[in-house]
Amino acid sequence: MQTRLTDSLEKVLGPTPPRPLTTRGDVHVSGFLGERLSLQLAVLLETGDGETVRVGVGGPLAGVTDLSAVRRVPVSFAAPEGADAHYLVTEPGEYPDLLEPAPTGPVSLTPGTWEALWIDVLVTDPGLAGDHDLEITVESEGGCARHRVRVRIHPRELPPLALLNTHWFHADSLAVHYDVPLLGERHWELIEAFLGAAREMDVNSVLTPVWTPPLDTAVGHERPTVQLVGIEETGPGEYRFDLTALDRWLALCEAAGFRAIELAHLFTQWGAKATPKIVVDTPAGPEKRFGWHVPATDPSYRRLLEQMIPVLRAHLETHWPGEVLWHLSDEPGEADLEGYRAARAQVADLLDGAQVVDALSSCAYAAQGLVATPVVATDHVRPFLEAGLHPWVYYCVSQGRDVANRFIALPSVRSRVLGRQLFVHGAPGFLHWGFNFWWTQHALAPVDPFTDTCAGGAFPGGDASVVYPGPDGTPWPSIRHRVLAQAMADHRALTLLAGLAGRDAATALVDEGGTLAYDRFSYDVAGHLAARAAVDEAILAHLGTDGAGEPGTDRRGGSPGGA
């Protein structure tokens, strides 16, 4: 058996040994209270080692350390045509992504190829601030390996994330995958669990299905009804609203620590041509009153909205302590300008003073004042920046060349660099469309994300989801889930340093000599990690502590080393 410690930005592909874990001084990993610190132990089982290992963790941090087995998942679509040179792989295959919890017992591995164990350390107790040795033991039939990792916990917490970070939450995916009734008790339990997983990734704004979100749905088709607002017709064109389910959702979001909610889009995707699916209770029973069959500008929809939107706004004002974001239509193109304008006119007076946020790529929408808060694709944002604007940004399937993204086939540093990009460019928010979209393209059929990571082959692996549905309803994270959380922790650290030393001083540590852009950044992992360590050291210097504990203290847990 061969073993090697490596950092959390390595993807252990199998044929060759991963790069070794480096140190700064005698410290292998470091961070603040409440910040999840990750590393990996790569293992190569050879002849006579069997097919399983047993992993043990010792030392003062053993009780706050979690282990996962890094599992390969099938990727039928690894990289877009004309992919740049920085993809790890471009051909279909099975690649590391899934983190399968491995708290106790034997862990199965594939002999003859390098695999990885993922190690998470999460310290919240100030009493554990300082330096500690984490002792890791791996035993196989053929031998035993021991490693000692020096972990440094800085004696304070990072501030909350300063920007809004959303990866759209698809509640219907949970009900369909686990085969439970929509908005039944088990569905609510799953919603709570997966909202918690989103918060672990520092997602702080959540797509809220006040009506079934009109997203990624083929024209003429529909997704399962997830509608938190009950709507009862009391007379022709007259409605009464039940917000009981919405209040339950809001309570879960508040308890999880979300800062904002985003109400489902008021019009269909890609041009605002039609209305979302909205079910109305009538004396004859539930009726799909609105949907693809009703145009966006239909007077009957306006009649509903002029009753429902004021009720929602007043209710959220008193029942939700955070921000409220409204969406009109996702990704309208230049050809949709007039249609979007007409749909906007349906609700402009009703949303007066509200924050309206829409993803788009055309400057025309912002220039003409149609979208107060545009969310711009990272490969289309340069004209906005050159105009002196600092917009929200997003990436998805189309941003596959030169810019950051979270595809499985990309190196992890290309996901983590997002945090410093958002800070340097002053972005107030980031959006991604798929926290857990477990469907084929246009939601024509559900997929099992353990066997299909490409939405039926439509999108590069990992575009549609960053989390997996554990068999007992427990969210299983991915490598990308953990790395995106690290990106947001980088942003939080930079925000803290900016408050202590000024924004220019913080920026200078990470902007790569003034060259950092959304489409230009270094792939040097060691340099990236060193820059984050320099940010931390600058913070601690301004706070008057050496990082190993309170000023003048040393909480060392033993000598460094590894074998």
ZASEVEX-732269 format. One record per residue (C-alpha): residue number from 1; x negated, y negated, z negated. Coordinates in steps of 0.05 Angstrom, whole numbers, plus 5000, padded with zeros to 4 digits. Last residue first. Layout:
N
- NUM X Y Z
...
# end
This chain:
563
- 563 4899 4829 4861
- 562 4916 4762 4831
- 561 4887 4708 4787
- 560 4901 4650 4742
- 559 4888 4655 4667
- 558 4944 4653 4617
- 557 5008 4616 4599
- 556 4984 4545 4600
- 555 5028 4496 4565
- 554 4981 4436 4562
- 553 5001 4371 4529
- 552 4971 4301 4536
- 551 5032 4268 4566
- 550 5091 4316 4564
- 549 5082 4379 4605
- 548 5037 4404 4661
- 547 5054 4346 4707
- 546 4998 4301 4683
- 545 5046 4251 4652
- 544 5050 4175 4654
- 543 5114 4167 4693
- 542 5078 4130 4749
- 541 5025 4184 4752
- 540 5079 4237 4751
- 539 5114 4208 4812
- 538 5048 4202 4850
- 537 5032 4274 4834
- 536 5100 4296 4859
- 535 5091 4258 4925
- 534 5021 4288 4932
- 533 5050 4358 4922
- 532 5100 4344 4978
- 531 5044 4322 5023
- 530 5004 4384 5006
- 529 5063 4428 5025
- 528 5069 4395 5093
- 527 4994 4397 5105
- 526 4991 4470 5089
- 525 5049 4484 5135
- 524 5019 4447 5194
- 523 5077 4444 5244
- 522 5071 4369 5249
- 521 5128 4324 5272
- 520 5157 4292 5334
- 519 5229 4296 5357
- 518 5263 4266 5295
- 517 5202 4222 5286
- 516 5139 4223 5244
- 515 5082 4184 5277
- 514 5069 4132 5223
- 513 5007 4167 5197
- 512 5044 4232 5185
- 511 5105 4199 5155
- 510 5099 4239 5090
- 509 5054 4201 5040
- 508 5064 4133 5073
- 507 5139 4138 5063
- 506 5133 4139 4988
- 505 5088 4078 4986
- 504 5133 4041 5035
- 503 5195 4056 4994
- 502 5168 4026 4930
- 501 5128 4055 4873
- 500 5179 4079 4822
- 499 5245 4076 4860
- 498 5210 4101 4923
- 497 5180 4158 4882
- 496 5249 4181 4861
- 495 5276 4177 4932
- 494 5216 4216 4957
- 493 5229 4270 4906
- 492 5303 4274 4926
- 491 5285 4279 4999
- 490 5236 4335 4985
- 489 5291 4370 4944
- 488 5336 4363 5006
- 487 5285 4399 5048
- 486 5276 4452 4994
- 485 5351 4465 4997
- 484 5343 4474 5072
- 483 5289 4525 5059
- 482 5333 4566 5012
- 481 5391 4570 5061
- 480 5343 4583 5118
- 479 5314 4644 5083
- 478 5386 4668 5078
- 477 5433 4670 5019
- 476 5480 4726 4997
- 475 5546 4700 4972
- 474 5580 4747 4923
- 473 5647 4775 4945
- 472 5629 4846 4924
- 471 5600 4866 4992
- 470 5559 4803 4999
- 469 5584 4755 5053
- 468 5522 4723 5085
- 467 5500 4650 5084
- 466 5467 4603 5134
- 465 5519 4608 5189
- 464 5535 4589 5261
- 463 5467 4568 5286
- 462 5431 4627 5254
- 461 5417 4666 5318
- 460 5421 4621 5379
- 459 5493 4610 5401
- 458 5542 4646 5448
- 457 5522 4718 5436
- 456 5584 4738 5399
- 455 5574 4683 5348
- 454 5498 4693 5347
- 453 5485 4725 5279
- 452 5522 4790 5295
- 451 5509 4853 5254
- 450 5507 4825 5183
- 449 5549 4766 5205
- 448 5608 4813 5219
- 447 5646 4777 5273
- 446 5717 4750 5278
- 445 5750 4741 5346
- 444 5771 4683 5391
- 443 5742 4631 5344
- 442 5719 4585 5401
- 441 5652 4622 5403
- 440 5655 4687 5364
- 439 5671 4681 5291
- 438 5636 4682 5223
- 437 5628 4607 5215
- 436 5597 4604 5146
- 435 5559 4538 5136
- 434 5568 4518 5208
- 433 5579 4449 5236
- 432 5519 4412 5210
- 431 5520 4341 5184
- 430 5468 4295 5153
- 429 5480 4229 5118
- 428 5456 4159 5101
- 427 5395 4165 5147
- 426 5339 4119 5126
- 425 5291 4140 5180
- 424 5235 4160 5132
- 423 5283 4195 5085
- 422 5321 4235 5138
- 421 5256 4256 5170
- 420 5226 4276 5102
- 419 5284 4323 5088
- 418 5288 4350 5159
- 417 5217 4376 5156
- 416 5244 4437 5120
- 415 5278 4467 5180
- 414 5219 4463 5228
- 413 5174 4485 5170
- 412 5214 4550 5170
- 411 5187 4571 5238
- 410 5243 4579 5289
- 409 5273 4646 5311
- 408 5326 4645 5257
- 407 5353 4579 5283
- 406 5353 4522 5231
- 405 5336 4460 5272
- 404 5285 4404 5275
- 403 5274 4371 5342
- 402 5229 4391 5401
- 401 5280 4433 5438
- 400 5340 4470 5411
- 399 5386 4412 5395
- 398 5446 4439 5434
- 397 5463 4494 5384
- 396 5470 4445 5326
- 395 5438 4382 5300
- 394 5466 4323 5261
- 393 5449 4251 5244
- 392 5479 4196 5203
- 391 5460 4129 5231
- 390 5405 4079 5215
- 389 5415 4025 5267
- 388 5361 3975 5289
- 387 5378 3982 5363
- 386 5315 4024 5372
- 385 5343 4071 5320
- 384 5409 4078 5358
- 383 5372 4088 5424
- 382 5329 4143 5391
- 381 5387 4183 5363
- 380 5402 4228 5423
- 379 5358 4288 5405
- 378 5378 4284 5332
- 377 5452 4285 5350
- 376 5487 4224 5323
- 375 5538 4219 5267
- 374 5574 4153 5278
- 373 5602 4114 5219
- 372 5646 4057 5242
- 371 5670 4095 5303
- 370 5710 4057 5355
- 369 5670 3993 5347
- 368 5655 3986 5421
- 367 5580 3995 5410
- 366 5592 4054 5364
- 365 5634 4093 5415
- 364 5589 4070 5473
- 363 5526 4098 5440
- 362 5546 4167 5464
- 361 5523 4228 5424
- 360 5581 4239 5377
- 359 5597 4266 5307
- 358 5652 4228 5272
- 357 5658 4192 5205
- 356 5715 4147 5184
- 355 5708 4114 5115
- 354 5776 4084 5097
- 353 5790 4009 5094
- 352 5846 4013 5144
- 351 5861 4086 5155
- 350 5937 4079 5166
- 349 5926 4018 5211
- 348 5878 4055 5256
- 347 5919 4119 5257
- 346 5952 4125 5325
- 345 5904 4074 5355
- 344 5848 4124 5342
- 343 5883 4173 5388
- 342 5886 4122 5443
- 341 5813 4103 5435
- 340 5793 4176 5435
- 339 5830 4186 5500
- 338 5797 4124 5529
- 337 5727 4147 5511
- 336 5735 4220 5531
- 335 5690 4217 5592
- 334 5633 4192 5548
- 333 5639 4254 5505
- 332 5679 4266 5441
- 331 5639 4307 5391
- 330 5689 4321 5335
- 329 5754 4283 5333
- 328 5785 4237 5280
- 327 5748 4250 5216
- 326 5761 4220 5148
- 325 5712 4217 5090
- 324 5732 4210 5017
- 323 5680 4193 4964
- 322 5682 4219 4893
- 321 5729 4215 4833
- 320 5787 4252 4865
- 319 5856 4251 4832
- 318 5874 4177 4828
- 317 5849 4151 4895
- 316 5860 4220 4925
- 315 5934 4215 4912
- 314 5941 4145 4941
- 313 5903 4165 5004
- 312 5941 4229 5013
- 311 6009 4196 5004
- 310 5989 4140 5051
- 309 5966 4192 5103
- 308 6029 4235 5099
- 307 6085 4186 5116
- 306 6052 4147 5173
- 305 6021 4213 5194
- 304 6087 4250 5204
- 303 6118 4194 5246
- 302 6054 4187 5286
- 301 6058 4261 5302
- 300 6130 4253 5326
- 299 6109 4194 5369
- 298 6062 4239 5410
- 297 5994 4205 5419
- 296 5951 4266 5405
- 295 5992 4310 5451
- 294 6033 4367 5421
- 293 6026 4438 5449
- 292 5955 4445 5424
- 291 5980 4440 5353
- 290 6039 4410 5315
- 289 6104 4438 5287
- 288 6082 4509 5273
- 287 6146 4525 5237
- 286 6156 4557 5169
- 285 6229 4578 5154
- 284 6297 4561 5182
- 283 6309 4507 5129
- 282 6242 4478 5150
- 281 6172 4484 5122
- 280 6121 4450 5167
- 279 6057 4481 5193
- 278 6003 4437 5223
- 277 5956 4460 5277
- 276 5915 4399 5297
- 275 5942 4349 5348
- 274 5919 4343 5420
- 273 5872 4306 5467
- 272 5822 4281 5415
- 271 5763 4288 5463
- 270 5718 4346 5445
- 269 5754 4372 5383
- 268 5828 4365 5367
- 267 5857 4308 5327
- 266 5864 4288 5254
- 265 5801 4324 5234
- 264 5800 4359 5167
- 263 5789 4314 5107
- 262 5717 4307 5085
- 261 5705 4312 5011
- 260 5649 4276 4974
- 259 5602 4282 4914
- 258 5609 4356 4902
- 257 5589 4378 4833
- 256 5617 4449 4829
- 255 5669 4427 4778
- 254 5691 4370 4824
- 253 5697 4416 4884
- 252 5737 4469 4845
- 251 5784 4415 4817
- 250 5793 4386 4887
- 249 5813 4453 4914
- 248 5865 4464 4859
- 247 5891 4394 4872
- 246 5898 4409 4946
- 245 5938 4472 4929
- 244 5987 4430 4887
- 243 5993 4374 4938
- 242 6066 4386 4959
- 241 6091 4336 5009
- 240 6161 4315 5029
- 239 6178 4298 5101
- 238 6227 4259 5145
- 237 6227 4264 5221
- 236 6297 4292 5222
- 235 6312 4309 5149
- 234 6276 4339 5089
- 233 6221 4373 5127
- 232 6173 4404 5077
- 231 6097 4397 5083
- 230 6050 4434 5036
- 229 5981 4405 5038
- 228 5925 4456 5029
- 227 5932 4485 5099
- 226 5890 4546 5117
- 225 5927 4577 5175
- 224 5885 4628 5212
- 223 5853 4599 5275
- 222 5892 4581 5337
- 221 5891 4591 5412
- 220 5918 4547 5468
- 219 5852 4512 5479
- 218 5798 4553 5445
- 217 5783 4534 5373
- 216 5715 4510 5351
- 215 5747 4459 5304
- 214 5819 4437 5294
- 213 5814 4444 5217
- 212 5877 4477 5190
- 211 5911 4423 5149
- 210 5886 4393 5083
- 209 5828 4438 5100
- 208 5772 4403 5063
- 207 5703 4399 5094
- 206 5655 4393 5035
- 205 5604 4340 5017
- 204 5547 4353 4969
- 203 5509 4408 5004
- 202 5448 4416 4960
- 201 5435 4487 4984
- 200 5457 4512 4915
- 199 5519 4469 4925
- 198 5537 4511 4986
- 197 5529 4574 4945
- 196 5577 4546 4893
- 195 5628 4531 4947
- 194 5618 4603 4966
- 193 5638 4629 4897
- 192 5697 4581 4889
- 191 5724 4599 4958
- 190 5717 4673 4943
- 189 5757 4666 4878
- 188 5810 4625 4915
- 187 5815 4680 4967
- 186 5825 4731 4912
- 185 5882 4690 4883
- 184 5918 4682 4950
- 183 5902 4621 4993
- 182 5901 4665 5055
- 181 5914 4738 5036
- 180 5851 4781 5032
- 179 5814 4818 5086
- 178 5744 4803 5061
- 177 5721 4778 5129
- 176 5787 4745 5146
- 175 5797 4710 5080
- 174 5725 4685 5077
- 173 5723 4661 5149
- 172 5787 4622 5138
- 171 5753 4577 5087
- 170 5703 4551 5137
- 169 5656 4502 5102
- 168 5621 4452 5147
- 167 5550 4439 5128
- 166 5549 4371 5095
- 165 5495 4328 5064
- 164 5512 4258 5041
- 163 5450 4218 5022
- 162 5419 4201 4955
- 161 5411 4273 4930
- 160 5416 4272 4855
- 159 5354 4249 4817
- 158 5298 4299 4805
- 157 5292 4328 4736
- 156 5237 4318 4685
- 155 5179 4356 4653
- 154 5144 4382 4716
- 153 5144 4458 4721
- 152 5078 4489 4743
- 151 5076 4562 4764
- 150 5010 4601 4765
- 149 5021 4667 4800
- 148 4990 4732 4776
- 147 4992 4791 4822
- 146 4991 4865 4808
- 145 4991 4923 4858
- 144 5006 4996 4844
- 143 4994 5059 4883
- 142 5017 5114 4930
- 141 5087 5128 4907
- 140 5099 5054 4904
- 139 5092 5002 4848
- 138 5095 4927 4854
- 137 5079 4883 4794
- 136 5088 4808 4790
- 135 5063 4767 4731
- 134 5086 4695 4730
- 133 5035 4652 4693
- 132 5060 4588 4662
- 131 5042 4515 4667
- 130 5087 4461 4637
- 129 5161 4452 4626
- 128 5193 4512 4594
- 127 5222 4473 4535
- 126 5256 4427 4585
- 125 5302 4486 4601
- 124 5326 4482 4673
- 123 5276 4528 4706
- 122 5292 4563 4772
- 121 5241 4612 4799
- 120 5258 4649 4863
- 119 5217 4707 4891
- 118 5229 4736 4960
- 117 5202 4806 4975
- 116 5173 4814 5044
- 115 5160 4866 5098
- 114 5098 4883 5136
- 113 5106 4945 5180
- 112 5083 5017 5175
- 111 5134 5040 5123
- 110 5202 5005 5124
- 109 5223 4982 5055
- 108 5274 5004 5003
- 107 5275 4968 4937
- 106 5279 5012 4875
- 105 5316 4990 4813
- 104 5333 4921 4787
- 103 5349 4851 4810
- 102 5344 4862 4886
- 101 5391 4811 4917
- 100 5390 4816 4993
- 99 5359 4754 5024
- 98 5378 4755 5098
- 97 5331 4722 5148
- 96 5275 4765 5176
- 95 5281 4784 5251
- 94 5312 4840 5290
- 93 5306 4832 5365
- 92 5325 4791 5425
- 91 5267 4753 5458
- 90 5243 4682 5443
- 89 5200 4692 5381
- 88 5164 4646 5333
- 87 5190 4585 5371
- 86 5139 4529 5375
- 85 5125 4530 5450
- 84 5189 4496 5471
- 83 5250 4535 5494
- 82 5266 4530 5568
- 81 5326 4574 5562
- 80 5351 4574 5490
- 79 5320 4618 5437
- 78 5338 4681 5398
- 77 5403 4705 5429
- 76 5417 4777 5409
- 75 5389 4767 5339
- 74 5398 4828 5294
- 73 5382 4818 5221
- 72 5318 4833 5184
- 71 5321 4836 5108
- 70 5280 4798 5057
- 69 5290 4835 4992
- 68 5310 4789 4935
- 67 5282 4776 4866
- 66 5305 4726 4815
- 65 5262 4691 4762
- 64 5291 4653 4703
- 63 5282 4709 4652
- 62 5213 4726 4677
- 61 5189 4654 4666
- 60 5151 4668 4601
- 59 5113 4726 4632
- 58 5132 4788 4669
- 57 5165 4810 4734
- 56 5170 4881 4758
- 55 5181 4909 4828
- 54 5193 4981 4845
- 53 5177 5003 4915
- 52 5212 5047 4964
- 51 5197 5086 5028
- 50 5140 5131 5006
- 49 5068 5106 4996
- 48 5037 5168 5027
- 47 5025 5136 5095
- 46 5025 5060 5088
- 45 5074 5011 5058
- 44 5057 4940 5076
- 43 5084 4889 5026
- 42 5091 4814 5030
- 41 5105 4778 4965
- 40 5142 4714 4977
- 39 5148 4645 4945
- 38 5204 4601 4920
- 37 5214 4545 4871
- 36 5287 4524 4856
- 35 5287 4453 4829
- 34 5326 4445 4764
- 33 5265 4420 4726
- 32 5214 4396 4776
- 31 5165 4430 4822
- 30 5103 4472 4827
- 29 5077 4533 4863
- 28 5008 4565 4866
- 27 4971 4522 4814
- 26 4897 4533 4801
- 25 4874 4471 4838
- 24 4925 4464 4892
- 23 4935 4536 4913
- 22 4944 4575 4977
- 21 4988 4635 4990
- 20 4958 4680 5043
- 19 4981 4677 5116
- 18 5024 4737 5135
- 17 4994 4803 5156
- 16 5010 4824 5227
- 15 5063 4868 5260
- 14 5121 4853 5213
- 13 5154 4785 5224
- 12 5140 4757 5155
- 11 5169 4688 5162
- 10 5125 4639 5123
- 9 5154 4575 5095
- 8 5166 4606 5026
- 7 5092 4616 5014
- 6 5051 4680 5016
- 5 5027 4732 4966
- 4 4996 4794 4997
- 3 5006 4868 4987
- 2 4976 4930 5018
- 1 5000 5000 5000
# end
